Amino acid sequence: MDQLAQFAPIILMFLVVYFFMIRPQMKRAKQEKQFASELKRGDRIVTKSGMHGKIIDFSDKQNAVIIETGAGKITFDRSSISMEMSRKLNEPAKETK
């Protein structure tokens, strides 16, 4: 019993790290992977670097998307598309009073 009391703070610290750092990160990675797999032609997206565009085609060989921007067609890796900014761009505008 005495040995368990010695290791209790370490076990508690591991549980806190797991539930507040590791688990949320895994959940977020899963959401981003699902978001990238659900992309389709015509979706308006924003890359993590801030480039806005519309998906016009996919390159499965390179795991990339081809987007149309004001400058022309550009190929981006699927992982470079920002889930939060793309969702914010596509949500309906809220009216202000």
Secondary structure, 3 states (H helix, E strand, C coil): CHHHHHHHHHHHHHHHHHHHHHHHHHHHHHHHHHHHHCCCCCCEEEECCCCEEEEEEEECCCCEEEEEECCEEEEEEHHHECHHHHHHHHCCCCCCC
